[in-house]
């Protein structure tokens, strides 16, 4: 089995969310953060013929980089990463030490706010948060417009950065940590539940991220 560059990029993204991964048999990759506040899913072209657990995903990806275009053989206790003249025998981890998503498919309990966030929007707020040294970003509705905002939510007099991203008839403020926006590059359809759970669906790739909102978020329907 050969892993495409696209699949490797997805695995690199997953490694920023959880250092470990349990890859289930089939063509879907899923991972969940240790804090259980981020869950990501992606469909890939390759099909894994067995369940495999990898404890240090970044290390595994570095092993792949040592043998570009390697053929992967899924053995009983290890993966053989084979090139023309060299190979690596990479041992599986015990699945019990890997934080992995539940088998049941995650669904939003409700769909209360819908907005499109572009790659430019997301990169802008990350840069603004770094410049202003503020760890929080909010999706805010004032009854007319939706804004993506970086500000100190506990200090009304703090510096802030704001982008208008949509329209709404509702009033809400959904808060999240900037560090949780660990998404692959691209534009996203974002749906948020008033139960403080959001779903980010990539526009052009079969990639979905569920991100929990902070407990101090609020929503008032019109």
Secondary structure, 3 states (H helix, E strand, C coil): CCCCHHHHHHHHHHHHHCCCEEECCEEEEEEECCCCCEEEEEEEEEEECCCEEECCHHHHHHHHHHCCCCEEEECCCEEEEECCCCEEEEECCCHHHCCCCCCCCCCCCCCCEEEEECHHHHHHHHHHHHHHCCCEEEEEEECCEEEEEEECCCCCCCCEEEEEEEECCCEEEEEEEHHHCCCCCCCEEEEEECCCEEEEEECCCCEEEEEECCCCCEEECC
